[in-house]
Amino acid sequence: MFTPNPYLALIIGVLGVSSSAILVKFTAAPPVVIAFYRMLFTLLMLLPFTIKNNAQDFRFFTKTQYLLTFVSGLFLSLHFVSWFTALRYTSVASATVLVDTHPLFVLFFGYLLWREVFPLKAYLGVLVALLGIIILSWGDLHLGIDNLKGDLLAIVGAFTVAGYYLCGRHLRKTMDILPYTILVYGFSGLLLLIAVGVMGYPLFGYSLKDYSVFISLAFFCTILGHSILNWALKFLPTASVSISVLGEPVIASVLAFFIFKESLTLQQLFGSILILNGIFYFVRYQAAPAAKG
């Protein structure tokens, strides 16, 4: 039986998620509308496979599982809206680097909920990343208050996606990937649809280019990006996948330079290097918690 190469899948997955920021910059649609259509088109793509392979699973999920998938969908909705909005205010480089600090928030939640304690080297990585955040944000502040606003929204995006990942860590122990994603994306899409209505944005009437972006976000970033990375976790160490995802801000920044002529200041570059190195160091050494109290 043919099994795809997990390393090739890893490369495809990283390229997929790296295209997200670039695609979002190509549309002027409201961030909440972009997020809604991303979830809608992803659901439409996954639903036939879920019905074929996992239709019966939904009968056996508990109320707690449904509640947790709802919470996961809420975190995912907040992540998309905050991060897509961040891209309106700050550079692709700053937004992608800062949103990739989510492992630091996973550490915070891990200690808060399960009293997970990690080796000293992992915490040194956290300190380096925090120093990088300060340097990057200070540099963006000198570019204007909007840039700093974008940085803060990207950090909110990191915080909320950490909540989404933690819910997923718990739920994936007892749920297959397809029913799990269908429920999470379904709840997320429903919440985003409500938000679109409450905020008074039109749901229809966008340009062909906008709808092309929505479909591309669903297919390239979610299906070929996040879904393939989730599949790769079955064959590769979690740390390897997490570290590989740090290629996202590098690839996205290079694409933004050539497509949108976005360049980095010295402070942005130095801060970004510190953040990525700090997260790399943390992910590398946090794989085995030192103790649990």
SULCORCOR-V517319 format. One record per pair of residues at least 12 apart in sequence whose C-alpha atoms are under 6 Angstrom apart, sorted by the first residue. I is the first residue (numbers start at 1). GAP is how many residues later the second one is. Records with the same first field share a line. If there is no record, write none. Layout:
I->GAP, GAP
This chain:
6->226
13->211, 212, 215, 216
14->231
16->204, 205, 208, 209
17->204, 208
18->230, 234
20->201
27->183
31->50, 53, 54
32->49
35->45
36->153, 156
37->177
38->176, 179, 180
39->146, 150
41->177
42->176
50->128
69->115
70->117
72->92, 95
73->111, 114, 115
74->114
75->85, 89
76->88
77->111
79->78, 81, 82
82->71, 75
83->71, 74
86->64, 67, 68
89->57, 58, 61
90->57, 60
93->156, 160
95->59
96->153
97->152
98->56, 57
99->55, 56, 58, 59
101->57
102->56, 57, 60
105->54, 57
106->56
115->177, 178
116->176
117->172, 173, 174, 175
118->168, 171, 172
119->171
122->160, 163, 164
125->153, 156, 157
126->152
128->150
129->145, 146, 149
132->139, 142, 143
135->136
136->131, 132, 135
139->128
239->44
243->37
